[in-house]
Amino acid sequence: MVGREVSDMFPDKPVLAAETRVAFKVDNAYVPGWAQNVSFSVRAGEVFDFAGLVGAGRTELFEGLIGLRPRTAGRIELDGENINPHNPRAAVEHDITVSERGPQGVWPARRHGVERQPHDDDARAVRDALKKAVGDFGIRTGNLASRARMLSGGNQQKLALAKFLHPDPRVVVLDEPTRGVNVGAKRDIYFLIHALTAESRTVIVISSEPIELIGLCHRAAASLSPRLGPDI
């Protein structure tokens, strides 16, 4: 459909040295009603997949880890330092960012590429960041002021990735990053994800697609239970 072999869909996975440092670690996380006793660690430059069924609590686990919903237990370490973000802003301050699910919910329809008309310096900074994102992420738009909802699903998702990477995070959590986009856009997103690992960022992918588990990720945690539990 896109004029290339299926084997060309995914970039080559770089081999991680055994001594590669653990960048992000969670011990015994408990998000009431959604996740219990969840522990995992992810290394710098690694793509780690949370696989399983929709509704298993994967999204809600990470919402709890960044303070978007209550978390009553669990230790979080970032590069060996204990952190405890109580809200998403605090998570961003710790260089952790979690994307919204799918391309349809990433940018409300009322927003524009340049969202508002603030002071001249602010507007210029926003426009410059957007122009850089369009070039770096291959976002196809004829006008920087175009409404995000007028873009294709794949370009909306690339725009979302650019948005969440703008604070320059060390840990990037992508929730169903290719849901609802075409095959060509999926390939672009896969290569963008591995470009992040080349910068020694830690990438966690929440995905329901088995092919992404096989082709994209170094390791995975999987749960077939209705909620994440000790079997992860």
N, C-alpha and C positions, 0 to 999 in steps of 0.2 A: 504493500500500500504506500510505503514511503520510499521505495526504491533502494532499499538496503537489506542486508541479511539480518535475521533475528539476533545472530551472535554479535552484531555490531551495535546492539541496543545499549549495552553496558560498557563502561570503561574498564580497563584492567584494574584489578584490585591491587594496590600496593601492599607488599608484605610488611607486616609490623614486626619489628624486632622484639625479642622476648623481654628485653629490658625497657621497652617503651612505658613511660610513666602512666599511672592511672590518673586521669584528669577529673573524673566525676564518679562519685561513689555514693550509693544509698544503702542504708542498713535498716531493715525492719520497719519500712514505711507502712503506716496504717491510715487510710482515708476511709472514714466510716461509710459503710454501705457499698464501697467500691473496691477497695484493695486492702489486704492485710498481710503483714509479715513479708513484704517484698524487699528483696536485697539484690543489688547488681552493681557492677562497676564497668566503666567504659574508659578506654585509653585515648590519649591524644592521637588525632589522626585516624580514628576508627569510626566506621559506620556500624552502629548497633541497632538491630531491628527488634521492635516489640510486635510480634506477630500474634494472630489469633482472631477470634470472632468479634464483629462489631457488638458492642454492649458488654464486653468482658471487663471493662473498667480501665482500659489502657489510657484513654484520654483523661479520665477523671483522676487517675493516679498522678499524672503530671500536673494537672490543675491543682492538686493538693500540694505537690512539691514546690510550686511557685506561689502558693498562697491565694489561689483563685477560689478554692473551696477548703473547708476545714480539714486539717491533718492533725491527728491527736498523738502520733508517735512517729519516730523515724529520725535517723541522723543523716545529714547531707554533708558531703565533703567536696570541695572544689579545690583541686591541686593541693590536697592535704589539709586544707583549712576548713574547720567546721562552720557552716553557714545555716541560717534559718530564715529565709525570706518569708515575710508575712503577707506580702502582696506582690503582684507582677512588677510594680515599679522597683521594689527591692531586688527582685530576681534580675532585672535588667542591670541594676547597679552592680550586681555580682557577675555580670557578663553571661547571663543565661537568658535565652529567648525561646519562647514556645509559639509556633505558628498556629493560626486558626485552621479549622478542618476544611479542606477542599477549596476549590477556586471560587465557589459561589458566595462564600461568607467572608472573604478576606477584606473587601473594601465595600462599605455601604454605598448604594447607588448614588447617594447625594454628593459623594466626594468626587473631586476632580483629580487629575494627575498632579496639578498644583492646587492644593486643597482650599486655600483661602487667599485673600489679598491683605497680608499683614504689612508691617513696615518694610521698606524697600530692601534693607539688608537681609531680613528674614526671607522674603520672597525670592531674592536672588540665591540664597543658600539652598532653599528648597528646590528651585529650578535647576541649580547646578547638580545637586544630588540626584535628581530625577534623570537628568541628561546622562550622568555617569551610569546610572542603573540601566537605562535603555541600551547603552553601548555594551556594558559588561555582561548583561544577561540576555542580550539578543531579543529584547522586547520590541515587537513590531507594532508601532503606532505612528501615524502620520503627523500627529500634533501632540505636544507635551501637555496641552490643556484638555485633551480629550477625556471624556468620562471613562472611568475604569470599566464600567459595565458594558461599554461599547467594544471592548477588546474581546478576543476569543478567550475560551477557558484557559488554554495554555499560557497565553500572554498575561491573563489575570494572575495566574499562579506564579509566574516569573516575577511579576510586579510585587506580589506578596512576599516572595523570597527576598527581593531587594529591600523591601520595607523592613523585614525582621532582621536583616543583616546590617542595616545602617548603623546601629550602635556598636558594631564590631564585636559580637559576642564570642566567648570561648566555647560555649556549649549551645548547640542549636538542636531544638526538638521540632521535628516536622511531622505534623499529624495528617496522614493520608495525602502526601504532597502531590500525587498524580491523579487523584480521583477526578473523573469527569473531563480529562484532557485527552487530546488525540495522541496517536503513537509517536508522531514526530516531536511533539512537545514533551512527552514523557522522556524521550531520549535526551533532549536538551536538559531537562531537570536532573536526570541521573548524572550527566557529566558535570553540571553545576555543583551537585552534592559532593562529588569526588574532588572537585576543585577546592572545596572548603577543607577537606581532609589534608590536601597538599599544603595548606596553611597551618597545619597542626591543630585545627579545630576538632572538637568532638561532636559528632552528628548522631542523633538518635532519631530513627524513623519509626513511626507508628503506621503499620501497613497491613491491609487485609489481602494483599496480592502475593501469592506464593512465589511468583517469578521475581518479584523484587527481593524477597528473602534470599533467593538463590543467586541472583545476578548482581545485586547491589551491595549487600552487607557482608561484613567480616564475621559477625556472630549474631545470634538472635536469642531472645527469650520468648517462649511461646506458652500460651495457656488456652485450653479449650473449655475451661470452666466458665460459668456465667459471670463470675467476678474473679479478679486476680487474687490468687492466694498463694500458699506456700509451694504449690506445684510449679510455680514459674521458675 
